[in-house]
Amino acid sequence: MAIKHNEKTKRWEVRVYYKDVYGKRKQKHKVFKKQADAVKWQSEFLLSRDNILDMSFETFVQMYLEYKKSRVKASTYENKLNVINTKILPYFGERPLQDIKSLDVIKWQNHLMGLEYRPGKKYSKDYLRTIHSVLNAIFSHAVKQYGLKVNPAKQAGAMGGQRKKDLEYWTKEEFAAFLDCVANKPISYYGFEVMYWTGLRKGEVLALTPNDIDFKKNTISVNKTMTKVNGKISIGTPKTEKSRRVVPMPEFLANELKLHIRSIYGIKPNDRIFPVGINYFNHEIERGIKASGVKPIDVHGLRHSHASLLVNMGYPLIVVSERLGHESIKETMRYAHMYPSTHIALMDDLTKEREAMLNVSKE
């Protein structure tokens, strides 16, 4: 069972095999102009015959992708599609869906863990875990929606692992030293200022327009983000619903953004105020680190730096969470340990409270 594109006719052809009421093997062939129509017909035909689990893994994946396409962001879909096409389908593609067992998944895991994508370089534990999660999601969909008895990917267990690492961040002193070394490029200077003092993600900063800045209230409206889909730059919706937020900014930053926007000749309300490519700030942070000698972090580390700064200043985690647009405060809890001085101050305050309590009791 498969959908193939005929290069000569420029049509999508569907061939499905099934058994009739007498147990004889039959074939059905259909031709469509659009791939989506071919996938839809194939899905409806197989569902009508109640033999969906007999189909090949590749055929089921086509149905799964059609289901996911309208339910996830375009960038998420493209990442998932790349993993499926390069790491999963070449191994499982032609096998019947219901014949794939946990031992087959384990063999696939061993194959990937031993694979070198270039001489001497194997896939990281993080990436292996990501690949397995995609396979697990496919089989989970088959279990929930189509009655597959067990999920062999879940039975096999995850491969790789999530590398535990400390969150990278800069102190105010480190950021100041870095900023001084990129000040010769206004876009770099103001872009990094926004990231450090507001906690906005790189994609959110790159998508900002004059319409997003309210200089009367000194706020930034985060309502879109820049991503790369199929090798092309795209401006789309924020990462999550909680990412859509209004972030207050200090007056000095508002004044800096006024100067920056005024310096852009002919800028319109919906033009980007940082009109550079998606990798611009990646290159610039490397340049500034090399020139300043501060410890290396990536661009996302500026977001961590902002969060750790707020924690050190004593702001509640719920405030930090709302400012960063986290889906859950559990995500924000990662920052609680980043400034030991906060805990030292807390212990001092508790000691003072106890002393005050004892003094009251003596009176």
C-alpha positions, 0 to 999 in steps of 0.5 A: 500500500503506497502513494507514489508520484508519477513524474510523467503524468504529474499525478499521485497514484494510490494502490491498495491491496485487500481481501474480498469476502471470499478471502481473495487478494484484490488491488484497487488503483486511483489517480489524483492531482493532489497528494492530500486527496490521495492520502484522504481517499486511501485513509477512508478506503482502509477505514471502511474495510476495517483493515488499517493495521494491515497497511505498511508502516509508510502508508500509516505514516502518511496518514499520521502526517496528514493528521498532524499537519494542521495541528502543529506549527509549520516549523514543528511539522518540518522537523518531525517530517525530516526525522521521519524521512531520514531516520525512521522510514528507511528502516521500517517503511515497507513493513506491515504496521502491526508486525513491528515488535519491540525487538525490531525497535531495539534493533533500530535503536542499536543501529542509530546509536552506532551510526556515524553521521560523519567520521568519528561523530555519532548522534548526541543523546539529546538527538537520539531521544528526539528521534525515538519520541517521534517514533513513539508518537506515531505508534501512540497515534495508532494505539489511540485512534486505530486500535493497535494493541501495543506501542512497540516503541514504548515497550522498547524504552527510550534511547539516548537521554536528556543531557543534564547541563547547567543553564548558561547565563551572564551576570550584569558585569559579563553582559556589560563587558560583552555589550561594549564589544558589539556596540559598533553595530547598532542592530547588535547593540539594541537587539542584545539589549532587548534580549537581556533586559526583557527575556524575549526569545531571538525569534521574537526579537527578530519579528518585532515591528514599530507597531509592537512597541507602545512608548506611552506604556513602555511595553512590547507586545509579543505576538509573532516569531521568526522561524526557518521552515523548508530553508525559508524565513517565516514570520508566524505565531509565537511558540505557545499561547503563553508566549503571546504576551505584553512585556513591560520594559524599563524606560532606558530601554524604551529610549534606546528603541526610540533612537534605534527606530528613528535611525531606520530610514523610511521604516513603516509600522509593520516593518521589522526593526531588526531586519537581519537574517535568523543567524545574525545574532548567533554570529554576533554573540560569537564575535562579542564573546571573542572580543570581550573574553567573557564565558561562552553562551549561546543567544538563548543564554541571554533569556536565561540571564534575564530570568536569573537576574530577576530571581536574584533581585527577589522577584517571585517565580510567578512574575518571572514565568509570566514575563518569559511566557512559560507554559508552566511555572515548573519550567521557571523553577529551573532558575531558582538555584542560579544565584546562591546569594538569593538563598543566603539572603533568605537564610539571613532574613529567616534568622532575623525573623527568629531573633525578632520572634524571640525578642517579642516573647521575652517582652 
